[in-house]
Amino acid sequence: MTHTRPGHLGRVMPCGAPRPSMEWWGHEPPYDRERSTLMRYEIRVDGQMSKTLTEAFPELESFVVAHQTVLFGPVLDEAHLYGLLARFQSLGLHVAEMRRLPE
């Protein structure tokens, strides 16, 4: 008897099945395993963040453009990337765009 649990996007996976890789989801990981280098990301947040809010992201540099705050810097790994996104969410900030910067 196979027990199942809901998987990503409503798919059903057997219990204990490994989680699909990020490549399977159509996303690129922040860490390039083949080259062993950190990836740099740019994250655009709606509105002008205060100095106090930008200090909540000490690992990122920032500047302001029309109606947005742009934060950028290195991302150590996938956990760091998700941690950054969780921090934006917990502070009530709306991420308008996030992209990996070219090398």
N, C-alpha and C positions, 0 to 999 in steps of 0.2 A: 504494500500500500504506500503510495507516494503522497506525502503531505505537501501542500503548496502554500506559497505566500505571495502577496502582490509584489510585483517587480516594478521597475521604472516604466512609466507611461502605461500603467495598467497591465503590463505583461505579467504572466504568472511564471514563477521560477520554482524549481524544487527546493525544499528546505535544505539549507547548507550549501546551495549552489554559490559559486563565487560571483561577486558583483561584476558586471561588465566594466571593461576599461573605459577611460574617458574617450579614447579613440572611437569606441563603439557608439558612444553618444553623439559623435560628430564634433567634439571639441578637441582642441589641442591642449596638452598638459603644459603648465607653466615652466616645467623643467625639461630641457632638451637632453634626454638620457644619452643620445648618441654623441653629443658634443660635450656633455657634462658642464654646461654653462647655465647661469641664471638667466631667466627671461625678464625683460623689462616690460612693464605694463603702464598704460595710460588709462585713468579712470576719470570720467567727466560727471560731475555732480551738479544737479540743477541748483541755481542760486549761488550767492556769495557766502562761503563758509566763514565763520568768525575765526579769529586767531585761536581761540580755545578749542574749537572743533578741529581745526587743522592740526593742532598739537596732539589730538587723539590718534594721529597717524604719523608718529615720529620717523618711521622708515621711508616715508614718501615726501617728495618735494611738491610744492604747489604754486600755482599762480591763478589769477582770475582773468577770465575773458567775458565777453558780453553774456550776462545772465548765467554763467557757469563757473565753477571752480574746477580746475584741472589738477589732478594729483598724478604723479608718475614716479616710478622707481622700480627697483628689483623685487622680484617675487621669488622666495626661496623654493617653494614647492606647492603642490596642490592644496595642502592643508593651510598654508599661509594665504593663498588666494581666497579660499572659502572663509578663512578667518577675517580677512579684510572686508569681504562682502557682508558677513554677519555683523561686523562693527558698524558699517554704513547703515544697515537696517536697524540696529539697536539704537542708533543715534537719530533715527527718523529722517535720514538723508536719502534722496532719490537718485540712484545711479542711472544717468541718462545713456551713457555709453562706456564700454570697457573694451580695450583692444590691446593686443600684444604689439609692442613696438619692434620695428625691424632692427636687426643687429647693426 
